[in-house]
């Protein structure tokens, strides 16, 4: 069994995969750079036990992290948990695809994992756009050759809400929520419309521009989304992305397979 871990700014996601590649358990915990490896160990062991996962069945682990302050702590936790150091996604790891950007080492480990899953799912000769919608929103482009060719990065919805409130004192502090019309009738509705609908329109427009620059038609492109804010944005977009909650974890499984023969 393989333990896949994706460490982000607000949560750490875990997925347990059997040797056939099926996810048998998944869970999230809050990320906190102040927690020690022993504290994480206690939480993770408790959840795994509750999910019926026998630690002795875990033969390996892989980690993607976009929080450098957490990486070493998670590695120590995995060693205490399994007796083995995890494979850490980074330079030198076989991803299963070519990264065609100016500096491949700049590409976030979560985006690498998302791309690995998308490339494994795609039909040969089909371009892919991956939307990861969370603290920040990213759109990644994979061309018809299955090569990662670049991305766009936008503020996430909560980040936009927080920025508007902090930089404009008269605007209210609000969270994501529904809006009735694009034309807001009060400050809260206006901010929600601008942030949520504005982000959706931006993502729609970028998807079209991506297709133009890759020389492909939008209707012929595989569109896949993941991330904690997808439910807020996907219904407001005209571009129809399919949703995969565990895309990043599935990608980690694919990357581990590219680097090990024990699965």
C-alpha positions as CSV (number, residue, x, y, z in Angstrom):
1,X,0.0,0.0,0.0
2,X,1.2,3.5,-0.9
3,X,0.7,6.6,1.3
4,X,0.4,9.8,-0.8
5,X,0.6,13.1,1.0
6,X,0.0,16.6,-0.3
7,X,1.0,19.4,2.0
8,X,-0.6,22.8,1.4
9,X,-0.9,26.1,3.2
10,X,-4.2,25.3,5.0
11,X,-4.5,21.5,4.8
12,X,-2.5,18.3,4.4
13,X,-4.3,15.7,2.3
14,X,-3.6,12.0,2.6
15,X,-4.5,9.1,0.3
16,X,-3.9,5.4,0.7
17,X,-3.6,3.4,-2.6
18,X,-3.6,-0.3,-3.0
19,X,-1.3,-2.0,-5.5
20,X,-3.9,-1.8,-8.2
21,X,-4.0,2.0,-7.9
22,X,-7.4,2.2,-6.2
23,X,-7.7,4.7,-3.3
24,X,-8.9,2.8,-0.2
25,X,-8.8,5.7,2.2
26,X,-8.4,9.5,2.2
27,X,-8.5,12.3,4.7
28,X,-7.4,15.9,5.4
29,X,-5.9,17.5,8.5
30,X,-5.2,21.1,9.2
31,X,-1.6,22.2,8.5
32,X,0.2,24.0,11.2
33,X,3.9,24.8,11.1
34,X,3.9,24.9,14.9
35,X,3.0,21.3,15.3
36,X,5.7,18.8,16.0
37,X,6.2,15.5,14.1
38,X,5.0,13.7,17.2
39,X,1.8,15.7,17.2
40,X,1.2,14.9,13.5
41,X,2.1,11.3,14.1
42,X,-0.6,10.9,16.8
43,X,-3.3,12.5,14.6
44,X,-2.4,10.5,11.5
45,X,-2.1,7.1,13.4
46,X,-5.5,7.7,15.0
47,X,-7.2,8.5,11.7
48,X,-5.5,5.5,9.9
49,X,-6.6,3.2,12.7
50,X,-10.2,4.6,12.4
51,X,-10.1,4.0,8.7
52,X,-9.0,0.4,9.2
53,X,-5.5,0.9,7.7
54,X,-2.8,-1.4,9.0
55,X,0.5,0.5,9.2
56,X,2.4,-2.7,8.4
57,X,0.8,-2.8,4.9
58,X,2.2,0.6,3.9
59,X,5.2,-0.2,1.7
60,X,6.1,3.3,0.6
61,X,5.1,7.0,0.7
62,X,5.4,10.1,-1.5
63,X,5.1,13.7,-0.5
64,X,4.4,16.9,-2.4
65,X,4.7,20.1,-0.4
66,X,4.4,23.8,-1.2
67,X,5.1,24.8,2.4
68,X,8.8,24.6,3.0
69,X,8.4,25.1,6.7
70,X,6.3,21.9,6.8
71,X,8.3,19.6,4.6
72,X,10.9,18.4,7.1
73,X,8.3,17.9,9.8
74,X,6.1,15.8,7.5
75,X,9.1,13.8,6.4
76,X,10.0,13.0,10.0
77,X,6.4,12.0,10.7
78,X,6.4,9.6,7.8
79,X,9.6,8.0,8.9
80,X,8.2,7.5,12.4
81,X,5.0,6.2,10.9
82,X,6.3,3.7,8.4
83,X,10.1,3.4,9.0
84,X,10.8,4.7,5.5
85,X,11.5,8.2,4.2
86,X,9.0,9.3,1.6
87,X,9.9,10.1,-2.0
88,X,9.7,14.0,-2.2
89,X,8.5,15.5,-5.4
90,X,11.2,17.8,-6.7
91,X,14.2,18.0,-9.1
92,X,15.5,14.6,-10.2
93,X,12.2,12.8,-9.7
94,X,10.8,11.1,-12.8
95,X,7.4,12.7,-13.4
96,X,6.4,10.9,-16.6
97,X,6.2,14.0,-18.7
98,X,8.5,16.8,-20.0
99,X,8.3,20.2,-18.4
100,X,8.8,22.9,-21.1
101,X,9.1,26.1,-19.0
102,X,12.1,28.4,-18.4
103,X,13.0,26.9,-15.1
104,X,11.4,23.5,-14.4
105,X,12.5,23.6,-10.7
106,X,10.0,26.6,-10.2
107,X,7.0,24.4,-10.9
108,X,5.1,23.6,-7.6
109,X,5.1,20.0,-6.5
110,X,1.3,20.0,-6.4
111,X,1.1,21.2,-10.0
112,X,3.6,18.5,-11.0
113,X,1.3,15.9,-9.4
114,X,-1.8,17.3,-11.0
115,X,-0.1,17.1,-14.4
116,X,1.0,13.6,-13.8
117,X,-2.6,12.5,-13.2
118,X,-3.9,14.4,-16.1
119,X,-1.3,13.0,-18.5
120,X,-2.1,9.5,-17.4
121,X,-5.8,10.1,-18.0
122,X,-5.6,11.9,-21.3
123,X,-6.2,10.4,-24.7
124,X,-3.0,10.5,-26.8
125,X,-2.8,13.6,-28.9
126,X,-5.2,15.6,-26.8
127,X,-4.3,18.8,-25.0
128,X,-5.2,19.3,-21.4
129,X,-6.0,22.3,-19.1
130,X,-5.9,21.7,-15.4
131,X,-7.5,24.2,-13.0
132,X,-6.4,24.0,-9.3
133,X,-8.7,26.3,-7.3
134,X,-7.8,27.0,-3.7
135,X,-5.8,29.6,-1.8
136,X,-4.5,30.6,-5.2
137,X,-6.0,29.6,-8.5
138,X,-3.8,28.1,-11.2
139,X,-4.4,27.0,-14.7
140,X,-1.9,24.6,-16.2
141,X,-1.4,23.9,-19.9
142,X,-0.4,20.5,-21.3
143,X,0.0,20.4,-25.1
144,X,-1.0,17.6,-27.5
145,X,2.4,15.9,-27.0
146,X,1.7,15.6,-23.3
147,X,4.3,18.3,-22.3
148,X,3.7,20.8,-19.6
149,X,4.1,24.2,-21.3
150,X,3.2,26.7,-18.7
151,X,0.5,28.2,-16.4
152,X,-1.3,31.2,-15.1
153,X,-1.6,32.1,-11.4
154,X,-4.4,34.2,-10.0
155,X,-5.5,35.1,-6.4
156,X,-7.9,32.6,-4.8
157,X,-11.3,33.9,-3.9
158,X,-10.7,34.1,-0.1
159,X,-7.4,35.9,-0.8
160,X,-9.3,38.4,-3.0
161,X,-11.9,38.9,-0.3
162,X,-9.3,39.5,2.3
163,X,-7.2,41.8,0.1
164,X,-10.2,44.0,-0.7
165,X,-11.2,44.3,3.0
166,X,-7.6,45.1,4.1
167,X,-6.9,47.6,1.4
168,X,-10.3,49.3,1.3
169,X,-11.5,50.1,4.8
170,X,-15.1,50.7,3.9
171,X,-15.5,47.3,2.2
172,X,-16.9,44.5,4.5
173,X,-15.0,41.4,5.5
174,X,-16.9,38.5,3.9
175,X,-16.5,34.9,2.9
176,X,-17.6,33.1,-0.2
177,X,-21.3,32.9,-0.6
178,X,-24.1,33.1,-3.2
179,X,-24.9,36.3,-5.1
180,X,-28.2,37.0,-6.8
181,X,-27.1,39.1,-9.7
182,X,-23.9,40.3,-11.3
183,X,-25.0,43.9,-10.4
184,X,-24.7,44.0,-6.6
185,X,-27.4,46.0,-4.7
186,X,-25.2,46.3,-1.6
187,X,-21.6,46.2,-0.6
188,X,-21.5,42.5,0.3
189,X,-23.3,41.4,-2.9
190,X,-21.1,43.7,-5.0
191,X,-17.9,42.2,-3.6
192,X,-19.1,38.7,-3.9
193,X,-20.1,39.3,-7.5
194,X,-16.8,40.9,-8.3
195,X,-14.7,38.3,-6.7
196,X,-16.6,35.1,-7.6
197,X,-18.0,36.0,-11.0
198,X,-14.8,38.0,-11.8
199,X,-12.7,34.9,-11.1
200,X,-15.0,32.6,-13.1
201,X,-14.8,35.0,-16.1
202,X,-11.0,35.3,-15.8
203,X,-10.7,31.5,-15.8
204,X,-13.0,31.1,-18.8
205,X,-11.0,33.7,-20.7
206,X,-7.6,32.2,-19.8
207,X,-8.8,28.7,-20.9
208,X,-9.7,30.1,-24.3
209,X,-6.4,32.0,-24.6
210,X,-4.5,28.8,-23.6
211,X,-6.2,26.9,-26.4
212,X,-5.4,29.7,-28.9
213,X,-1.7,29.6,-27.9
214,X,-1.5,25.8,-28.0
215,X,-3.3,25.8,-31.4
216,X,-6.2,23.6,-30.3
217,X,-9.9,23.9,-30.1
218,X,-11.5,24.3,-26.7
219,X,-14.0,21.5,-27.4
220,X,-11.2,19.1,-28.2
221,X,-9.3,19.9,-25.0
222,X,-9.6,17.8,-21.8
223,X,-10.6,20.2,-19.0
224,X,-10.2,19.0,-15.4
225,X,-10.4,20.9,-12.1
226,X,-9.5,20.2,-8.5
227,X,-9.1,22.2,-5.3
228,X,-11.1,23.3,-2.3
229,X,-12.8,26.3,-4.0
230,X,-13.9,24.5,-7.1
231,X,-17.5,24.3,-5.9
232,X,-17.6,28.1,-5.7
233,X,-16.2,28.7,-9.1
234,X,-17.1,25.9,-11.5
235,X,-20.9,26.5,-11.5
236,X,-20.2,30.2,-12.4
237,X,-17.9,29.3,-15.4
238,X,-19.1,28.8,-18.9
239,X,-16.2,26.5,-19.7
240,X,-17.1,23.0,-18.5
241,X,-14.4,21.5,-16.4
242,X,-14.8,18.0,-14.9
243,X,-14.0,17.8,-11.2
244,X,-11.6,15.4,-9.5
245,X,-11.3,15.9,-5.7
246,X,-8.3,13.6,-5.5
247,X,-6.4,14.6,-8.7
248,X,-3.2,15.6,-6.8
249,X,-3.1,12.4,-4.8
250,X,-3.7,10.3,-7.9
251,X,-0.9,12.1,-9.6
252,X,1.4,11.3,-6.6
253,X,0.6,7.6,-7.1
254,X,1.5,7.9,-10.8
255,X,4.8,9.6,-10.0
256,X,5.7,7.0,-7.4
257,X,5.1,4.3,-10.0
258,X,7.5,6.1,-12.4
259,X,10.3,5.9,-9.7
260,X,9.7,2.6,-8.1
261,X,8.9,-1.0,-9.2
262,X,7.4,-2.2,-5.9
263,X,3.8,-1.4,-6.9
